Amino acid sequence: MRLKIRMSKLENIKKQWKAIMSCMNCGDCGYAIRPAVGRFLTCPVKEAKGEEGWEIWFSRGRMSVLKNILEGKLELNKDLAKYVYQCSECGSCTEVCHQTHNPNIVLNTSKWIEHVEVWDALRRDLVEAGFAPLEHHAKLIEYMNNPGMRNPYGESKEKKFEWVKEVKGLSKTSDVVFFAGCTEPLRQKETLINLAKIFNAAGKEFSIIDDEWCCGSIALRIGDINSVKENVEHNLEQIKKTGATKLFAACAGCYRTIKKDWPDLIGEELPFEVINITEMLLDLINDGSLKIPETNTEAIKVVYHDPCHLGRHMGLYDPPRDLIKKIPNTNLIELKRNRQNAWCCGAGGGVKSEFSDLALEIAKNRIDEVKETGINILLTACPFCVGNLNDCVKIQNININVLDIIDYIASKL
């Protein structure tokens, strides 16, 4: 039996022609070191691959391949797909491409390449051509669309709502609705219980969606758009039933997907505001609702890891830091690489599910950076970052506590 391959029309990468052709092959996307602005290397995959040194491990090599594909010299194929999906889509390459790093000097060319959009386009064409999704990615999408699951973990729909039974202060209808996502309900349930604890302490309620399905983030990063549309339409209908005017998410991936991808998919603006949990908690502190007790103990030093989906993808750098600074007896110390220069945790873009060893190797690089500070509390605002960085810490058997900001705040109440 011969395998039937659907020939892709390259419709997606053709739309990125200007971005692809504007790559000058300078190599900053793999080698940029600029201490004056806190930039110490660029591509986490390239560094994790080390001595292999293949150009395709970082942006310059992939752009060269794409140029050849657009010029008809190469065709999409399965081997290419295996390389393409070993990219966490962290967006670090965009932060150095054609950039002066002087806020007063902005080159027009710096706006020409949004690398994550280019990689997304390539992945969509690979899916359309039948060369993707890869083995484990296909399972995630299958589980996500299974009527008895609706999550990429292959768990039952009922299990996703078990955390709800352990908390109080939830509402069926409210001005504010919480989108729980899949990872925290199914893998980090305690964080959601702590979230409810914080809202109870603030005297606030929020509503949840009775029948929440996966937001579609994982499928979108894989490039399978068609598998997501039903989920988006269903979730929008469920959210509208709550009457909420504001939605908040504690998962950085859900936040990015709902705020950035959903409007593109439905072709119109969402009928509600979308904010991140760090913004929500900061508002509760600033309006006096949430009061975290002062203590006489010595201030605790913590470091913060910028999730790629929160930082480079959505530009949300200040709210998490402002929130941490509002927590009594807590001193925030910045990591060597932070904000737009932050090192990826390694879990994004489908890397954790398909190439787990690579994800852990990238995480090791970030954990080594934490070790250099001598601080053993690492805060972040993404369940994928929490999971992968924690996995790395456990393997190394070192004394670093990787915590969601939610869990850290709840421990102070």
TAMORA-V662306 format. One record per run of one state. SS is the DSSP state (h for helix, s for strand, l for the rest). FROM is the first residue (numbers start at 0). TO is the last residue. If there is no record, write none. Layout:
SS|FROM|TO / SS|FROM|TO
//
This chain:
l|0|9 / h|10|13 / l|14|15 / h|16|20 / l|21|26 / h|27|30 / l|31|31 / s|32|33 / h|34|36 / l|37|37 / s|38|39 / l|40|42 / h|43|51 / l|52|53 / h|54|56 / l|57|57 / h|58|69 / l|70|76 / h|77|83 / l|84|90 / h|91|95 / l|96|100 / s|101|101 / l|102|103 / s|104|104 / l|105|106 / h|107|110 / l|111|113 / h|114|128 / l|129|133 / h|134|144 / l|145|156 / h|157|165 / l|166|168 / s|169|170 / l|171|174 / s|175|178 / l|179|181 / h|182|186 / l|187|187 / h|188|201 / l|202|204 / s|205|207 / l|208|215 / h|216|221 / l|222|227 / h|228|241 / l|242|244 / s|245|248 / l|249|250 / h|251|265 / l|266|271 / s|272|275 / h|276|285 / l|286|298 / s|299|303 / l|304|316 / h|317|324 / l|325|328 / s|329|332 / l|333|337 / h|338|340 / l|341|349 / h|350|353 / l|354|354 / h|355|372 / l|373|375 / s|376|379 / l|380|381 / h|382|395 / l|396|399 / s|400|403 / h|404|409 / l|410|412
//
